[in-house]
Amino acid sequence: MRWQDHIERNPKVMLGKPVVKGTRITVELILERLGGGWNPDDLLKSYPHIRMEDIRAALLYASKSLSTDEVVFLEDSA
């Protein structure tokens, strides 16, 4: 699978954040939901205009991004 077939960055859409092509659903939102305990079926039910391939592409995009960027450790504000 090529994440490029599913994920795009456009400065005119969601301030240039990576989104599922043709939507305003950000990779960030997908990762937040999955990290918060949602499963892929929950995402598909809540956002019926995305597909399982889009979710997989978002995960692959995030993985590739982290492998090439500098890792910044955020402090826990709690």
Sequence and secondary structure as in RCSB ss.txt:
>XXXX:A:sequence
MRWQDHIERNPKVMLGKPVVKGTRITVELILERLGGGWNPDDLLKSYPHIRMEDIRAALLYASKSLSTDEVVFLE
DSA
>XXXX:A:secstr
  GGGTEE  TTSGGG  EETTS  BHHHHHHHHHTT  HHHHHHH TTS HHHHHHHHHHHHHHHHHS      
   
